[in-house]
């Protein structure tokens, strides 16, 4: 899951700072999400899925199909 959110961010040419601003958190908190040092809250998972137009299942690694159902 952590690798996926990093890959999605990089695929969209965004910095951690960009994503932190979008999610209303600090860059350090977002970095901890990507490194797996902090659990990603459900509301943040939903925001990430909406932002990238992918399913939460894709972010969680439950499917390799990024499309929402």
MDAnalysis code that builds the backbone (N, CA, C; Angstrom):
import MDAnalysis as mda
import numpy as np

u = mda.Universe.empty(207, n_residues=69, atom_resindex=np.repeat(np.arange(69), 3), trajectory=True)
u.add_TopologyAttr("name", ["N", "CA", "C"] * 69)
u.add_TopologyAttr("resid", np.arange(1, 70))
u.add_TopologyAttr("resname", ["UNK", "UNK", "UNK", "UNK", "UNK", "UNK", "UNK", "UNK", "UNK", "UNK", "UNK", "UNK", "UNK", "UNK", "UNK", "UNK", "UNK", "UNK", "UNK", "UNK", "UNK", "UNK", "UNK", "UNK", "UNK", "UNK", "UNK", "UNK", "UNK", "UNK", "UNK", "UNK", "UNK", "UNK", "UNK", "UNK", "UNK", "UNK", "UNK", "UNK", "UNK", "UNK", "UNK", "UNK", "UNK", "UNK", "UNK", "UNK", "UNK", "UNK", "UNK", "UNK", "UNK", "UNK", "UNK", "UNK", "UNK", "UNK", "UNK", "UNK", "UNK", "UNK", "UNK", "UNK", "UNK", "UNK", "UNK", "UNK", "UNK"])
u.atoms.positions = np.array([
    [0.825, -1.188, 0.000],
    [0.000, 0.000, 0.000],
    [0.870, 1.253, 0.000],
    [1.940, 1.243, 0.775],
    [2.773, 2.436, 0.894],
    [3.491, 2.726, -0.420],
    [3.942, 1.669, -1.057],
    [4.597, 1.823, -2.368],
    [3.609, 2.371, -3.391],
    [2.359, 1.913, -3.302],
    [1.346, 2.366, -4.258],
    [1.094, 3.861, -4.159],
    [0.988, 4.385, -2.936],
    [0.697, 5.823, -2.845],
    [1.896, 6.641, -3.313],
    [3.090, 6.120, -3.109],
    [4.271, 6.818, -3.622],
    [4.286, 6.782, -5.148],
    [4.023, 5.612, -5.720],
    [4.001, 5.482, -7.174],
    [2.932, 6.369, -7.800],
    [1.751, 6.407, -7.200],
    [0.682, 7.270, -7.717],
    [1.115, 8.735, -7.682],
    [1.700, 9.142, -6.576],
    [2.152, 10.533, -6.449],
    [3.195, 10.859, -7.504],
    [4.169, 9.974, -7.663],
    [5.230, 10.213, -8.638],
    [4.699, 10.187, -10.067],
    [3.748, 9.302, -10.346],
    [3.143, 9.237, -11.682],
    [2.421, 10.528, -12.034],
    [1.967, 11.245, -11.027],
    [1.267, 12.522, -11.242],
    [2.204, 13.723, -11.068],
    [3.493, 13.446, -10.995],
    [4.525, 14.499, -10.871],
    [4.250, 15.452, -9.706],
    [3.909, 14.871, -8.569],
    [3.637, 15.656, -7.367],
    [4.702, 15.389, -6.318],
    [4.940, 16.370, -5.475],
    [5.864, 16.193, -4.363],
    [5.077, 15.758, -3.130],
    [5.801, 15.302, -2.131],
    [5.142, 14.990, -0.861],
    [4.498, 16.241, -0.289],
    [5.139, 17.364, -0.475],
    [4.596, 18.627, 0.021],
    [3.271, 18.955, -0.668],
    [3.189, 18.698, -1.975],
    [1.940, 18.920, -2.712],
    [0.813, 18.072, -2.128],
    [1.115, 16.801, -1.895],
    [0.080, 15.902, -1.376],
    [-0.301, 16.245, 0.055],
    [0.675, 16.625, 0.841],
    [0.391, 17.012, 2.225],
    [-0.566, 18.206, 2.245],
    [-0.322, 19.151, 1.373],
    [-1.202, 20.328, 1.300],
    [-2.611, 19.910, 0.900],
    [-2.704, 19.024, -0.083],
    [-4.004, 18.549, -0.546],
    [-4.755, 17.805, 0.553],
    [-4.025, 17.099, 1.414],
    [-4.639, 16.286, 2.468],
    [-4.720, 17.026, 3.809],
    [-4.272, 18.269, 3.830],
    [-4.276, 19.072, 5.060],
    [-3.483, 18.425, 6.190],
    [-2.283, 17.985, 5.844],
    [-1.381, 17.447, 6.863],
    [0.019, 17.976, 6.565],
    [0.954, 17.696, 7.425],
    [2.326, 18.148, 7.191],
    [3.026, 17.208, 6.211],
    [4.105, 17.711, 5.629],
    [4.891, 16.880, 4.724],
    [5.469, 15.689, 5.472],
    [5.838, 15.892, 6.723],
    [6.406, 14.802, 7.528],
    [5.378, 13.696, 7.760],
    [4.146, 14.078, 8.053],
    [3.084, 13.078, 8.248],
    [2.875, 12.295, 6.962],
    [2.800, 13.013, 5.834],
    [2.609, 12.320, 4.559],
    [3.787, 11.396, 4.255],
    [4.995, 11.862, 4.524],
    [6.175, 11.027, 4.321],
    [6.073, 9.747, 5.148],
    [5.607, 9.873, 6.373],
    [5.438, 8.697, 7.234],
    [4.410, 7.722, 6.661],
    [3.377, 8.244, 5.996],
    [2.415, 7.360, 5.318],
    [3.124, 6.550, 4.241],
    [3.913, 7.230, 3.410],
    [4.597, 6.540, 2.314],
    [5.631, 5.548, 2.812],
    [6.257, 5.840, 3.923],
    [7.274, 4.946, 4.469],
    [6.694, 3.811, 5.311],
    [5.394, 3.855, 5.559],
    [4.762, 2.825, 6.377],
    [5.042, 2.991, 7.853],
    [5.472, 4.181, 8.248],
    [5.768, 4.435, 9.655],
    [4.552, 4.957, 10.409],
    [3.495, 5.187, 9.680],
    [2.266, 5.695, 10.289],
    [1.099, 5.080, 9.534],
    [0.106, 4.569, 10.255],
    [-1.081, 4.025, 9.605],
    [-1.840, 5.141, 8.907],
    [-2.376, 4.815, 7.746],
    [-3.132, 5.807, 6.982],
    [-4.588, 5.730, 7.431],
    [-5.118, 6.823, 7.987],
    [-6.513, 6.818, 8.435],
    [-7.475, 6.590, 7.261],
    [-8.621, 6.023, 7.558],
    [-9.610, 5.719, 6.534],
    [-9.994, 6.950, 5.722],
    [-10.181, 8.084, 6.387],
    [-10.585, 9.282, 5.640],
    [-9.488, 9.731, 4.665],
    [-8.243, 9.518, 5.011],
    [-7.133, 9.867, 4.115],
    [-7.085, 8.888, 2.938],
    [-7.328, 7.607, 3.206],
    [-7.386, 6.621, 2.116],
    [-8.458, 7.002, 1.105],
    [-9.593, 7.411, 1.593],
    [-10.696, 7.804, 0.710],
    [-10.311, 9.045, -0.095],
    [-9.699, 10.024, 0.561],
    [-9.258, 11.233, -0.159],
    [-8.234, 10.893, -1.236],
    [-7.303, 10.004, -0.924],
    [-6.302, 9.597, -1.905],
    [-6.957, 8.910, -3.100],
    [-7.887, 8.007, -2.823],
    [-8.580, 7.296, -3.897],
    [-9.357, 8.268, -4.785],
    [-10.029, 9.219, -4.167],
    [-10.779, 10.212, -4.946],
    [-9.831, 11.096, -5.746],
    [-8.740, 11.527, -5.126],
    [-7.789, 12.408, -5.794],
    [-7.203, 11.750, -7.041],
    [-6.818, 10.489, -6.920],
    [-6.178, 9.782, -8.027],
    [-7.176, 9.036, -8.922],
    [-8.461, 9.081, -8.579],
    [-9.517, 8.374, -9.329],
    [-9.226, 6.880, -9.431],
    [-8.870, 6.311, -8.297],
    [-8.658, 4.864, -8.199],
    [-9.495, 4.343, -7.034],
    [-9.592, 3.032, -6.927],
    [-10.349, 2.455, -5.818],
    [-9.473, 2.357, -4.571],
    [-10.118, 2.355, -3.432],
    [-9.401, 2.141, -2.178],
    [-8.765, 0.750, -2.198],
    [-9.464, -0.222, -2.787],
    [-8.910, -1.577, -2.897],
    [-7.581, -1.575, -3.652],
    [-7.471, -0.730, -4.666],
    [-6.212, -0.634, -5.412],
    [-5.107, -0.086, -4.517],
    [-5.400, 0.972, -3.783],
    [-4.399, 1.546, -2.884],
    [-3.973, 0.523, -1.833],
    [-4.932, -0.243, -1.329],
    [-4.636, -1.236, -0.299],
    [-3.940, -2.480, -0.848],
    [-3.863, -2.585, -2.171],
    [-3.204, -3.740, -2.770],
    [-4.084, -4.967, -2.874],
    [-5.394, -4.784, -2.733],
    [-6.325, -5.909, -2.828],
    [-6.641, -6.264, -4.271],
    [-6.350, -5.343, -5.185],
    [-6.542, -5.580, -6.603],
    [-5.455, -4.820, -7.358],
    [-5.141, -5.303, -8.547],
    [-4.189, -4.607, -9.397],
    [-4.909, -3.739, -10.421],
    [-6.242, -3.761, -10.372],
    [-7.054, -2.949, -11.277],
    [-7.329, -1.611, -10.586],
    [-6.758, -0.516, -11.098],
    [-6.926, 0.773, -10.424],
    [-8.309, 1.393, -10.561],
    [-9.120, 0.886, -11.465],
    [-10.440, 1.493, -11.727],
    [-11.391, 1.257, -10.578],
    [-12.188, 2.277, -10.331],
    [-13.235, 2.142, -9.315],
    [-14.350, 1.265, -9.842],
    [-15.032, 0.595, -8.936],
    [-16.137, -0.294, -9.326],
    [-17.334, 0.511, -9.776],
])
